[in-house]
């Protein structure tokens, strides 16, 4: 089953991924990344279908779909 992985260093906290996720399983971390943004995180990996809409929407290419 595919899942998404967020590169916290590239994420700018714009939340486009969370807005576009059809399952609503992405939200923001409570901690800040090195640039001072709250990076996106997978809040519910069991519900994620691996559709990768979030990765397509990410303007900073901070999300990728992986098969593990």
Buried (B, 14 or more C-beta within 10 A) or exposed (E): EEBBEBBBEBBBBBBBBBEBBEEEBBBBBEEEBEEEBBBBBBBEEEEBEEBBBBBEBBEBEBBBBEEE
